[in-house]
Amino acid sequence: MSTPNPTPQPGRQTYMAPVADVYAAMVQMLGFNASFDLVHQDEQSHAVTFSAPNLNGLFTAKVVPGETAASSAVEMTAPIDAGETAQQLVVKFYKDLGDQLMAQTAVQATVMSTPTQQTEVVPPVPAANTAPATPYGDQAAQGEYASHGASANKFAAMLTDNNPGKTSKMAIVALAVAAAFLIFGFVALGVHPPVALCIIFAVIAAALCVVAYMKTQSGKEHGRLFTVIASVTTIVALILSVIGSATGGSATSAPVNDDCKMIAFPQDGISSKLPVMKNVTGRISWEYSDHMDIYVCGVSDEGFNNYVAELKSAGFTEDYEKSDYSYNAKNSDGDKVQLYYDDSDQELNIGIESSSYIKEQEKEQAEYEKKQAEEEANKQKDAESDTQAAEEQEEAEEEKKQAEEEQKRLEEERKKAEEEEKNQQEPNQSNSGGVTSSVKEALDSYESFMNKYCDFMEKYNSSSDQAGMMTEYLKMMSEYADMTKQLGDMNQDSWTDADLQYYLEVTGRVNQRLASVS
């Protein structure tokens, strides 16, 4: 075994191992040691540069040949003014390097100290014994420890890395593809994709994992753990997708959908006259003694034509109608069969009706059509009656309107004739000699209307059907309002004394007549 010299000298340590072995152990130790971060390595000069967390500056370590061909030495420099912390880190570096050499070679090596120059950056460091303590302290126990240490380090190096710098993009891509493959695996449990698709996806994910693993070797890019996770995920996804594909293949014998289930072809009643189809899937729409309807799944074009031939052999050849996708015919008893074939769904619809059922349906159809015709005729008759009644009512209203207009016209002509007659009989008188003609005409009209009004009121008061006279009464009141307004609108300021005297005479007679009516 190799052990450090119990009296190490500052800045230099000697190991009983060749330069190449010590350099390889130093690079490996720095790559996986949490206390150091490898910054640069030079294989030509066997030198490395590294840093320590929470410490400014860089350390350098160089492996040089020792005093013998089987030995080598490590020369170190530390950051200036690093103090006690740097001394402790140098001691730890030598100790961890010795442990790494023991783990790699499994051979006890003695670290010998030789005089060297005092360096400016590294003060004298205390001795460090890197050999692990064992209950017995013998070489066999130490050899067993070295073997276990080497196995643990190799396993850890496979799973993780301490490479500096950015994370490998390929490792991230591999992890993303593996995650997508895992989702595909869960989906495959329900949709049952082809096995070939699962294998293609797995090959792509595995290839990315291999490339990412190579990219994250020691001294290269960071991200080994992502690669390991992606690899495990790919394996799990492959298992799930294969299981989903396999279960999908085992379900192909099941019905295509809920409408296609194993059924027994009807053989009772009118169905007994049909050729029997065995081992069929489908559904029965209805089944009665005199009519039946069934859908059969999984029927090819040839199967449709074969069943048509069987129907013809069974006697369904009368009044037949045939196309590429249908066949209708009757037998000698008048029973009717109907076939409709859907080539896209490969589904055959078979219907059969007995002659008695057909007659009953025809009778019901005739009665229904007769009832519909009667209802339509009644509707048309009612519509014509309504139209005629509406026309008659419209004609009556039009005649009434014309009669009222004619009566009004005659009334106006009568008034006009009366006025002309009065004008001819009574010439105009002067303002000084008698009543003005316009005043007299207005007062005479007023008195004439009031006499007419009193005559109506006497008739109205003595009548037993006053409600029937209400229309004429309202008309009379309207004329009364017009006459009163016409009289009130006359300009009495221009009347002569004769006009006023005549006005008093007329109003006196009118009031006397009104008093007799009330």
ZIPEKA-V327818 format. One record per residue. PSI is psi as a letter, one per 40 degrees, with the letter a starting at -180 (NA if undefined). OMEGA is omega in whole degrees, 0 to 359 (none if undefined). BURIAL is + if it has 24 or more other C-alpha atoms within 12 Angstrom, else -. Layout:
psi=<PSI/PSI>
omega=<OMEGA/OMEGA>
burial=<BURIAL/BURIAL>
//
This chain:
psi=<i/h/i/i/h/e/g/i/i/h/e/h/i/h/i/g/i/i/d/d/d/d/d/d/d/d/d/d/d/d/d/e/h/e/e/i/h/h/d/i/i/h/d/d/e/f/i/i/h/i/i/i/i/f/h/i/i/i/i/i/h/h/h/i/i/a/d/i/d/e/i/i/i/h/h/i/i/i/i/i/f/d/a/d/d/d/d/d/d/d/d/d/d/d/d/d/d/d/d/d/d/d/d/d/d/f/h/h/i/h/h/i/h/i/h/i/i/h/i/d/d/h/i/h/i/i/i/h/h/e/h/i/h/i/d/e/e/i/d/d/d/d/d/d/d/d/d/d/d/d/d/d/d/d/d/d/d/d/d/i/i/f/h/i/a/i/i/h/d/d/d/d/d/d/d/d/d/d/d/d/d/d/d/d/d/d/d/d/d/d/e/g/i/i/d/d/d/d/d/d/d/d/d/d/d/d/d/d/d/d/d/d/d/d/d/f/i/h/e/a/i/i/f/d/d/d/d/d/d/d/d/d/d/d/d/d/d/d/d/d/d/d/d/d/d/d/d/d/d/e/e/d/e/i/i/d/a/d/e/g/i/h/i/h/h/h/e/i/b/d/d/e/e/i/h/h/h/i/f/i/i/a/i/h/d/i/h/i/d/e/i/i/h/i/h/h/i/f/h/i/d/d/d/d/d/d/d/d/d/d/d/d/d/e/e/g/e/i/f/i/h/i/a/d/e/i/h/h/i/i/a/d/e/e/i/h/i/h/h/h/h/h/d/d/e/f/h/h/h/h/i/i/h/i/d/d/d/d/d/d/d/d/d/d/d/d/d/d/d/d/d/d/d/d/d/d/d/d/d/d/d/d/d/d/d/d/d/d/d/d/d/d/d/d/d/d/d/d/d/d/d/d/d/d/d/d/d/d/d/d/d/d/d/d/d/d/d/d/d/d/d/d/d/d/d/g/i/h/i/i/d/d/d/a/h/i/d/d/d/d/d/d/d/d/d/d/d/d/d/d/d/d/d/d/d/d/d/d/d/d/d/e/i/e/g/d/d/d/e/d/d/d/d/d/d/d/d/d/d/d/d/d/d/d/d/d/d/d/e/i/g/e/d/e/i/i/d/d/d/d/d/d/d/d/d/d/d/d/d/d/d/d/d/d/d/d/d/NA>
omega=<179/179/178/175/181/179/183/178/183/171/182/175/182/180/178/179/181/182/183/180/181/180/179/178/180/179/180/180/180/181/184/182/182/183/182/176/181/181/183/177/181/183/181/181/181/181/178/173/182/180/178/179/176/179/179/179/184/172/172/178/182/179/180/178/178/181/178/180/182/181/177/181/178/178/185/168/182/178/178/177/178/174/184/181/179/178/180/180/178/178/180/179/180/181/181/178/176/178/181/177/178/181/183/185/183/179/181/179/181/178/183/180/177/180/178/182/174/178/185/186/186/176/179/181/181/180/179/177/185/180/181/178/178/181/185/177/181/183/181/180/180/177/178/178/180/180/178/179/180/179/180/181/180/180/179/180/178/186/185/177/175/180/179/175/184/177/181/177/180/177/178/178/179/179/180/179/178/178/177/178/179/176/177/179/178/178/181/178/181/185/176/180/176/180/181/179/178/181/179/179/181/180/179/180/181/179/178/178/180/179/179/179/179/180/185/174/182/181/180/186/180/175/180/182/176/179/179/179/179/180/180/179/179/179/180/180/179/180/181/182/178/177/179/179/181/179/177/179/181/183/184/180/180/179/180/178/184/180/182/179/178/180/174/182/182/181/181/177/181/180/181/180/180/170/185/174/185/176/182/171/180/181/178/180/174/180/176/182/184/173/185/178/185/173/180/182/174/180/179/176/180/179/177/180/178/181/175/179/179/178/178/178/179/175/180/183/184/179/186/174/185/172/180/186/179/176/178/181/176/173/184/179/181/176/186/177/181/177/174/185/177/185/179/178/183/183/182/177/181/176/179/180/178/180/179/179/179/179/179/179/178/178/179/179/179/178/180/180/178/179/178/179/178/179/179/179/178/179/180/179/179/181/178/178/180/180/180/179/180/179/179/179/179/178/180/179/180/178/179/180/179/179/179/179/178/179/180/179/179/180/179/178/179/180/180/179/178/181/179/179/180/180/179/183/185/178/181/178/179/182/184/187/184/182/177/185/181/179/180/180/181/182/178/178/179/181/179/180/183/174/177/180/180/177/180/183/176/178/182/182/182/183/176/180/180/179/180/180/186/181/180/179/180/178/179/181/178/179/178/180/179/181/180/180/180/179/181/183/181/181/183/181/182/181/175/178/179/178/180/180/180/179/180/179/182/181/177/179/181/181/178/180/178/180/180/181/184/none>
burial=<+/+/+/+/+/-/-/+/+/+/+/+/+/+/+/+/+/+/+/+/+/+/+/+/+/+/+/+/+/+/+/+/+/-/+/+/+/+/+/+/+/-/-/-/-/+/+/+/+/+/+/+/-/-/-/-/-/+/+/+/+/+/+/+/+/+/-/-/-/-/+/+/+/+/+/+/+/+/+/-/-/+/-/-/-/+/+/-/+/+/+/+/+/+/+/+/+/+/+/+/+/+/+/+/+/+/+/+/+/+/+/+/+/+/-/-/-/-/-/-/+/+/+/+/+/+/+/+/+/+/+/+/-/-/-/-/-/-/-/-/-/+/+/-/+/+/+/-/+/+/-/-/+/-/-/-/+/-/+/+/+/+/+/+/-/-/-/+/+/+/+/+/+/+/+/+/+/+/+/+/+/+/-/+/+/+/-/+/+/-/-/+/+/-/+/-/-/+/+/-/+/+/-/+/+/+/+/+/+/+/+/+/+/-/+/+/+/+/+/+/+/+/+/+/+/+/+/+/+/+/+/+/+/+/+/+/+/+/+/+/+/+/+/+/+/-/-/-/-/-/-/-/-/-/-/-/-/-/-/+/-/+/-/-/+/+/-/-/-/+/+/-/+/+/+/-/+/-/-/+/+/+/+/+/-/-/+/-/-/+/+/+/+/+/+/+/+/+/+/-/-/-/-/+/-/-/+/+/-/-/+/+/-/-/+/+/+/-/-/-/-/-/-/-/+/+/+/+/+/+/+/-/-/-/+/+/+/+/+/+/+/-/-/-/-/+/+/+/+/+/+/+/+/+/-/-/-/-/-/-/-/-/-/-/-/-/-/-/-/-/-/-/-/-/-/-/-/-/-/-/-/-/-/-/-/-/-/-/-/-/-/-/-/-/-/-/-/-/-/-/-/-/-/-/-/-/-/-/-/-/-/-/-/-/-/-/-/-/-/-/-/-/-/-/-/-/-/-/-/-/-/-/-/-/+/+/+/+/+/+/+/+/+/+/+/+/+/+/+/+/+/-/+/+/-/+/+/-/-/+/-/-/-/-/-/-/-/-/-/-/-/-/+/-/-/+/-/-/-/+/-/-/+/-/-/-/+/-/-/-/-/-/-/-/-/-/-/-/+/-/-/+/+/-/-/+/+/-/-/+/-/-/-/-/-/-/-/->
//
